[in-house]
Amino acid sequence: MLTIKQLRDNPSYIIERLNVKGFAAENIIAEIFNLDDSRKAIQTKLDANLAEQNKIAKEIGILFKQGAQTEAEAAKQRSVDLKEISKKMQDEMAETEKLLSEKIVLLPNIPHTSVPAGKTADDNVEVRRGGIVPELHNALPHWELAKKYDIIDFELGVKLTGAGFPVYKGKGARLQRALISMFLDINTAAGYLEIEPPIVVNEDSGFGTGQLPDKEGQMYHAELDNFYLIPTAEVPVTNIYRDVILNKSDFPIKMTAYTPCFRREAGSYGKDVRGLNRLHQFDKVEIVELSLPEYSYEALDRMVNHVEGIIKQLELPYRIIRLCGGDMSFTSALTYDFEVYSTAQNRWLEVSSVSNFESFQANRLKLRYRDDNKKTQLAHTLNGSALALPRIVAALIENNQTEHEILIPKLLQKYTEFQKIF
């Protein structure tokens, strides 16, 4: 969430930068300023009214002591009238602040100056690529391989729940577990503290990281308890530090977590959602970092390099994309996507997004730290997938298939405890 100070300091710059995200902010910012002006005016009147109440309260005692009964009673009535006026102004203030908050949360985060202009994924910028795309003949897509080797059952998932909820079996289940363990081991070795958080969160947590009110239609909602199934471990892990004031010496704070993730993916259809390409429930290992503002882009580069290192160890061909404004999330200031190449599907599959949110989430979370002058400042938050499993699994089994088996990358074999699927 942007702050009033950010908006007041340079509104024209914010309007210009939000336009890069395809968001027309001018009218909303004007409404925010009007509401903020009203809030300040009400506060000024309220302060004056309360000051007069305090003055009269002192006068009443003096008048009674002096025997000025009539004047004292008049002063008491005036005090009652002022209290009623104050109550109305406090109600007006609360309503104005509510409207102000409702307007501010409509504004997305300001994109970093390096974010390219553009409206769709076609306008994203490739940063670099690595790995070798295998040459395969008569390659099968992963949904056919899953059936051939009986490792993932999509039809059984439909029976148990519905489309987008696959059942992993035998070596397919072992492969899932192996990847989760491998990712967590790599992350913890890099200094990330492993966390096992809840997979349902309350509304405050959803608001804190920006899923609410922006993405409530994409989240599974347990209405009776007003809980939400998490779309990513980012939500509970980042919210650990909601309403917390840290010291500078506490940074950086690095955390990693494995969780199932749940997304409704409303409106998704067609070939891009077949098999593991787009699921309603999937496994993911996440990394989260809390940073001092002056070091957050160094942290972002470090996280990008970390994720790249994992993909290299899986021996998958990949590319790193800097997202354009129109393809970025509501909360992000700068995002890099990782895609791995599927030879069988002849296309790139997104497997990770690594983002810097700067102070946007921290303002919603009230996540602050004390600077050298003991003044509280907003921290910066970052997160990334390290990694999301479904498309990693899809690319692994597609790119490593032979006519009669699927080979397992060397580093992963110590986690699967098998070298091939056949």
PLY file of the C-alpha trace (Angstrom):
ply
format ascii 1.0
element vertex 422
property float x
property float y
property float z
element edge 421
property int vertex1
property int vertex2
end_header
0.00 0.00 0.00
1.31 3.43 -0.91
1.55 6.06 1.81
-0.04 9.51 1.79
3.48 10.95 2.05
4.56 9.13 -1.12
1.52 10.47 -2.95
1.94 14.02 -1.65
5.69 14.17 -2.33
5.48 13.47 -6.06
1.99 12.76 -7.43
2.92 13.38 -11.08
5.74 10.80 -10.88
3.43 8.20 -9.32
0.77 8.82 -11.96
3.40 8.41 -14.68
4.86 5.21 -13.21
1.48 3.59 -12.53
0.61 4.24 -16.15
3.44 1.80 -16.96
1.29 -0.83 -15.24
-1.65 0.29 -17.34
-3.30 1.88 -14.30
-4.87 5.34 -14.63
-4.29 6.83 -11.17
-4.98 10.54 -11.65
-8.65 10.56 -10.59
-8.14 8.23 -7.62
-5.20 10.27 -6.36
-7.30 13.46 -6.65
-10.04 11.78 -4.58
-7.44 10.65 -2.03
-6.14 14.21 -1.68
-9.68 15.56 -1.22
-10.41 12.98 1.48
-7.07 13.67 3.15
-7.80 17.42 3.14
-11.23 16.72 4.67
-9.65 14.51 7.30
-7.17 17.24 8.24
-9.92 19.87 8.40
-12.07 17.67 10.64
-9.07 16.96 12.85
-8.34 20.69 13.21
-11.94 21.40 14.24
-11.99 18.42 16.56
-8.77 19.51 18.26
-10.17 23.02 18.74
-13.41 21.60 20.11
-11.61 19.33 22.57
-9.40 22.22 23.68
-12.50 24.31 24.40
-14.04 21.40 26.33
-10.93 21.17 28.51
-10.98 24.92 29.09
-14.67 24.89 30.09
-14.12 21.89 32.39
-11.58 23.93 34.36
-13.87 26.98 34.41
-16.83 25.02 35.79
-14.99 24.13 39.01
-13.86 27.72 39.49
-17.39 29.07 38.93
-18.90 26.66 41.47
-16.26 27.67 44.02
-17.10 31.31 43.40
-20.81 30.58 43.89
-21.64 31.55 40.34
-24.25 28.80 40.04
-26.03 30.14 36.96
-22.80 30.64 35.01
-21.53 27.20 36.09
-24.72 25.48 34.89
-24.49 27.32 31.57
-20.89 26.21 31.22
-21.92 22.61 31.96
-24.56 22.74 29.23
-22.01 24.21 26.84
-19.68 21.30 27.68
-22.47 18.79 26.96
-23.14 20.49 23.60
-19.45 20.43 22.72
-19.20 16.71 23.59
-22.08 16.00 21.22
-20.37 18.00 18.49
-17.13 16.12 19.15
-18.94 12.77 18.87
-20.36 13.77 15.48
-16.94 14.93 14.29
-15.30 11.70 15.50
-17.89 9.70 13.54
-17.26 11.89 10.51
-13.51 11.41 10.95
-13.90 7.61 11.15
-16.01 7.56 7.98
-13.55 9.80 6.13
-10.59 7.64 7.19
-12.49 4.52 6.07
-13.16 6.04 2.65
-9.53 7.19 2.44
-8.24 3.68 3.19
-10.63 2.16 0.65
-9.26 4.50 -2.03
-5.58 4.04 -1.19
-5.75 0.24 -1.39
-6.98 0.57 -4.98
-3.57 1.88 -6.04
-1.03 -0.77 -7.12
2.64 -0.60 -6.23
4.88 1.77 -8.17
6.98 -0.14 -10.72
10.74 0.25 -10.49
12.38 2.50 -13.08
13.89 -0.58 -14.80
10.43 -2.06 -15.49
9.78 -1.91 -19.25
6.55 -0.43 -20.56
4.16 -2.93 -22.10
0.74 -4.51 -21.76
1.20 -8.26 -22.16
3.75 -11.06 -21.82
4.86 -10.30 -25.38
6.39 -7.07 -24.05
8.51 -8.76 -21.36
12.29 -8.57 -21.70
14.55 -11.62 -21.70
17.51 -11.11 -19.36
19.43 -14.31 -20.03
19.05 -18.01 -20.67
20.99 -21.15 -19.89
21.01 -24.91 -20.21
20.71 -27.07 -23.30
17.41 -27.85 -25.00
17.43 -31.61 -25.70
16.71 -32.94 -29.17
13.89 -35.45 -28.86
12.00 -37.41 -31.48
8.36 -38.42 -31.05
8.43 -36.96 -27.55
5.34 -37.47 -25.42
3.85 -34.66 -23.29
3.90 -35.22 -19.56
0.21 -36.16 -19.29
0.83 -39.10 -21.63
4.05 -40.03 -19.82
2.19 -39.90 -16.51
-0.33 -42.41 -17.80
2.27 -44.60 -19.51
4.35 -45.01 -16.33
1.39 -44.71 -13.89
2.97 -41.91 -11.86
0.24 -39.21 -11.97
-3.48 -39.92 -12.24
-5.46 -36.95 -13.48
-8.75 -38.87 -13.88
-8.63 -40.11 -10.29
-8.13 -36.52 -9.14
-11.30 -35.54 -11.02
-13.16 -38.36 -9.26
-11.94 -37.36 -5.80
-12.23 -33.60 -6.17
-12.32 -32.16 -9.69
-10.11 -31.03 -12.55
-6.82 -29.51 -11.41
-6.32 -31.82 -8.41
-4.04 -34.64 -9.63
-3.11 -37.75 -7.64
0.62 -38.61 -7.58
1.42 -42.30 -7.32
4.50 -44.47 -6.72
7.59 -42.88 -8.22
5.53 -39.81 -9.11
4.84 -39.21 -5.42
8.47 -39.96 -4.56
9.60 -37.45 -7.20
7.40 -34.78 -5.60
8.79 -35.49 -2.15
12.35 -35.57 -3.47
12.04 -32.18 -5.14
10.57 -30.62 -1.99
13.42 -31.99 0.13
16.05 -30.93 -2.39
14.71 -27.38 -2.62
14.47 -26.99 1.15
17.98 -28.36 1.65
19.43 -25.94 -0.91
17.52 -23.03 0.61
18.49 -23.75 4.21
22.13 -24.23 3.17
21.94 -20.69 1.73
20.83 -19.29 5.10
17.04 -19.40 4.81
15.28 -20.43 8.02
12.81 -23.24 7.36
9.24 -22.46 8.44
6.21 -24.76 8.48
3.25 -22.34 8.45
-0.52 -22.90 8.42
-2.07 -23.33 4.98
-5.18 -21.36 5.89
-5.00 -17.70 6.88
-7.30 -15.01 8.18
-8.41 -11.91 6.31
-5.77 -9.69 7.93
-3.02 -11.93 6.56
-4.53 -11.84 3.08
-4.69 -8.05 3.24
-1.14 -7.77 4.59
0.52 -9.30 1.53
-1.91 -7.81 -0.98
-4.04 -10.80 -1.96
-7.06 -9.05 -0.46
-8.97 -7.19 -1.68
-7.28 -7.60 -5.09
-7.45 -11.38 -5.62
-10.28 -12.67 -3.43
-11.93 -14.22 -6.50
-8.87 -16.40 -7.07
-8.68 -17.70 -3.49
-10.62 -20.55 -1.90
-12.68 -19.07 0.93
-13.92 -21.02 3.97
-16.80 -18.65 4.59
-18.02 -20.04 7.92
-14.72 -19.19 9.63
-13.71 -16.45 7.17
-10.43 -18.22 6.45
-8.65 -18.44 3.10
-6.62 -21.33 1.70
-3.21 -19.91 0.85
-2.22 -19.28 -2.79
1.45 -19.36 -1.73
3.54 -19.67 1.44
4.42 -15.99 0.95
1.19 -15.09 2.74
1.63 -16.78 6.14
5.44 -16.50 6.18
5.56 -12.75 5.48
2.72 -12.16 7.95
4.86 -13.60 10.76
6.23 -10.06 10.95
2.91 -8.21 10.73
2.71 -5.46 13.41
6.36 -5.99 14.35
9.06 -3.36 14.87
12.56 -4.70 14.18
16.05 -3.38 14.81
18.49 -2.70 11.96
20.69 -5.48 13.27
17.88 -8.01 12.66
18.26 -7.76 8.86
18.34 -9.55 6.55
15.64 -12.00 7.62
15.51 -14.99 5.26
12.84 -17.71 5.43
11.80 -20.68 3.34
8.71 -22.86 3.49
7.11 -25.76 1.70
3.31 -25.72 1.46
0.53 -26.94 -0.74
-0.93 -23.96 -2.61
-4.51 -23.40 -3.71
-5.72 -21.22 -6.58
-9.12 -21.18 -8.20
-7.63 -20.10 -11.57
-11.07 -18.89 -12.61
-11.36 -18.33 -16.35
-8.41 -20.57 -17.27
-9.04 -22.97 -20.13
-7.50 -24.46 -23.28
-4.24 -26.25 -24.04
-2.24 -24.16 -21.55
-4.08 -25.75 -18.61
-3.69 -29.39 -19.62
-2.02 -31.83 -17.24
0.27 -30.09 -14.74
0.38 -26.80 -16.62
-2.24 -25.12 -14.43
-3.60 -26.67 -11.24
-5.95 -25.70 -8.42
-3.73 -27.45 -5.84
0.02 -27.77 -6.19
3.19 -27.95 -4.11
5.68 -25.12 -3.89
8.76 -24.16 -1.91
8.97 -20.43 -1.28
11.74 -18.07 -0.19
10.98 -14.79 1.61
13.37 -12.03 2.61
12.89 -8.93 4.74
15.44 -6.25 3.94
16.57 -2.77 4.81
15.40 -0.50 1.96
18.92 0.40 0.82
19.81 -3.27 0.29
16.60 -4.72 -1.15
17.72 -4.70 -4.78
20.94 -6.45 -3.82
18.71 -9.00 -2.09
16.61 -9.34 -5.25
19.68 -10.07 -7.37
20.84 -12.59 -4.79
17.47 -14.36 -4.84
17.41 -14.44 -8.64
20.89 -16.02 -8.66
19.78 -18.51 -6.01
16.77 -19.69 -8.01
18.88 -19.85 -11.16
21.34 -22.10 -9.31
18.58 -24.57 -8.39
17.36 -24.81 -11.98
20.92 -25.36 -13.18
21.28 -28.26 -10.75
18.13 -29.80 -12.25
19.85 -29.57 -15.67
16.86 -27.86 -17.25
17.03 -25.31 -20.08
15.76 -21.99 -18.74
15.38 -18.30 -19.37
14.94 -15.32 -17.03
12.40 -12.66 -17.96
11.98 -9.14 -16.57
8.24 -8.48 -16.55
6.80 -5.41 -18.23
4.42 -3.14 -16.34
1.25 -4.65 -17.75
2.27 -8.22 -16.86
3.29 -7.49 -13.26
1.31 -8.20 -10.13
-0.59 -5.52 -8.22
1.92 -5.58 -5.35
5.28 -5.89 -7.14
7.82 -3.16 -7.86
10.03 -5.43 -9.98
9.55 -9.08 -10.95
11.72 -11.65 -12.70
10.03 -14.77 -14.04
11.88 -18.04 -14.61
10.73 -20.30 -17.41
11.96 -23.79 -18.30
11.68 -25.19 -21.79
9.52 -28.21 -22.53
10.69 -29.93 -25.69
7.64 -32.20 -25.79
5.23 -29.25 -25.62
7.58 -27.01 -27.62
7.09 -24.05 -25.29
8.33 -22.26 -22.20
6.75 -23.02 -18.81
6.85 -20.53 -15.94
8.23 -22.11 -12.77
9.14 -19.14 -10.54
8.55 -15.45 -9.96
11.00 -13.49 -7.83
9.81 -10.04 -6.75
10.74 -6.98 -4.73
7.70 -5.30 -3.20
9.76 -2.50 -1.64
7.66 -0.99 1.20
4.25 -1.76 -0.37
3.52 -4.90 1.66
5.33 -3.56 4.73
2.96 -0.58 4.90
-0.06 -2.90 4.85
1.62 -5.19 7.39
2.88 -2.33 9.58
6.28 -4.01 9.38
8.82 -1.45 10.57
12.31 -1.10 11.97
14.12 1.49 14.08
16.77 3.44 12.20
19.95 4.88 13.70
17.94 7.79 15.13
15.44 5.37 16.73
12.79 6.55 14.29
10.56 3.85 12.80
10.75 3.22 9.04
9.06 0.73 6.72
11.09 -2.35 5.80
11.19 -3.91 2.31
9.82 -7.37 1.53
10.78 -9.82 -1.24
9.80 -13.34 -2.19
10.21 -15.97 -4.84
9.35 -19.53 -5.80
12.25 -21.89 -5.22
10.52 -23.70 -6.81
6.91 -24.42 -7.88
6.72 -28.14 -8.58
4.09 -28.84 -11.27
5.83 -27.43 -14.33
9.25 -28.45 -13.00
7.94 -32.03 -12.90
6.41 -31.60 -16.36
9.70 -30.38 -17.84
11.79 -32.97 -15.99
9.86 -35.98 -17.24
9.34 -34.58 -20.74
12.94 -33.50 -21.35
14.49 -36.63 -19.82
12.37 -39.22 -21.57
13.72 -41.98 -23.76
11.70 -44.53 -25.66
11.34 -46.81 -22.64
12.15 -44.76 -19.51
12.52 -41.37 -17.85
15.98 -40.52 -16.51
16.42 -38.61 -13.24
19.00 -35.76 -13.06
22.10 -36.81 -11.14
21.77 -34.46 -8.15
18.12 -35.40 -7.66
18.89 -39.14 -7.55
20.09 -39.01 -3.93
16.62 -37.70 -3.00
14.54 -40.04 -5.20
16.79 -43.03 -4.46
16.15 -44.20 -8.01
17.83 -43.27 -11.28
14.95 -43.77 -13.70
11.22 -44.26 -14.05
10.23 -47.21 -16.21
0 1
1 2
2 3
3 4
4 5
5 6
6 7
7 8
8 9
9 10
10 11
11 12
12 13
13 14
14 15
15 16
16 17
17 18
18 19
19 20
20 21
21 22
22 23
23 24
24 25
25 26
26 27
27 28
28 29
29 30
30 31
31 32
32 33
33 34
34 35
35 36
36 37
37 38
38 39
39 40
40 41
41 42
42 43
43 44
44 45
45 46
46 47
47 48
48 49
49 50
50 51
51 52
52 53
53 54
54 55
55 56
56 57
57 58
58 59
59 60
60 61
61 62
62 63
63 64
64 65
65 66
66 67
67 68
68 69
69 70
70 71
71 72
72 73
73 74
74 75
75 76
76 77
77 78
78 79
79 80
80 81
81 82
82 83
83 84
84 85
85 86
86 87
87 88
88 89
89 90
90 91
91 92
92 93
93 94
94 95
95 96
96 97
97 98
98 99
99 100
100 101
101 102
102 103
103 104
104 105
105 106
106 107
107 108
108 109
109 110
110 111
111 112
112 113
113 114
114 115
115 116
116 117
117 118
118 119
119 120
120 121
121 122
122 123
123 124
124 125
125 126
126 127
127 128
128 129
129 130
130 131
131 132
132 133
133 134
134 135
135 136
136 137
137 138
138 139
139 140
140 141
141 142
142 143
143 144
144 145
145 146
146 147
147 148
148 149
149 150
150 151
151 152
152 153
153 154
154 155
155 156
156 157
157 158
158 159
159 160
160 161
161 162
162 163
163 164
164 165
165 166
166 167
167 168
168 169
169 170
170 171
171 172
172 173
173 174
174 175
175 176
176 177
177 178
178 179
179 180
180 181
181 182
182 183
183 184
184 185
185 186
186 187
187 188
188 189
189 190
190 191
191 192
192 193
193 194
194 195
195 196
196 197
197 198
198 199
199 200
200 201
201 202
202 203
203 204
204 205
205 206
206 207
207 208
208 209
209 210
210 211
211 212
212 213
213 214
214 215
215 216
216 217
217 218
218 219
219 220
220 221
221 222
222 223
223 224
224 225
225 226
226 227
227 228
228 229
229 230
230 231
231 232
232 233
233 234
234 235
235 236
236 237
237 238
238 239
239 240
240 241
241 242
242 243
243 244
244 245
245 246
246 247
247 248
248 249
249 250
250 251
251 252
252 253
253 254
254 255
255 256
256 257
257 258
258 259
259 260
260 261
261 262
262 263
263 264
264 265
265 266
266 267
267 268
268 269
269 270
270 271
271 272
272 273
273 274
274 275
275 276
276 277
277 278
278 279
279 280
280 281
281 282
282 283
283 284
284 285
285 286
286 287
287 288
288 289
289 290
290 291
291 292
292 293
293 294
294 295
295 296
296 297
297 298
298 299
299 300
300 301
301 302
302 303
303 304
304 305
305 306
306 307
307 308
308 309
309 310
310 311
311 312
312 313
313 314
314 315
315 316
316 317
317 318
318 319
319 320
320 321
321 322
322 323
323 324
324 325
325 326
326 327
327 328
328 329
329 330
330 331
331 332
332 333
333 334
334 335
335 336
336 337
337 338
338 339
339 340
340 341
341 342
342 343
343 344
344 345
345 346
346 347
347 348
348 349
349 350
350 351
351 352
352 353
353 354
354 355
355 356
356 357
357 358
358 359
359 360
360 361
361 362
362 363
363 364
364 365
365 366
366 367
367 368
368 369
369 370
370 371
371 372
372 373
373 374
374 375
375 376
376 377
377 378
378 379
379 380
380 381
381 382
382 383
383 384
384 385
385 386
386 387
387 388
388 389
389 390
390 391
391 392
392 393
393 394
394 395
395 396
396 397
397 398
398 399
399 400
400 401
401 402
402 403
403 404
404 405
405 406
406 407
407 408
408 409
409 410
410 411
411 412
412 413
413 414
414 415
415 416
416 417
417 418
418 419
419 420
420 421
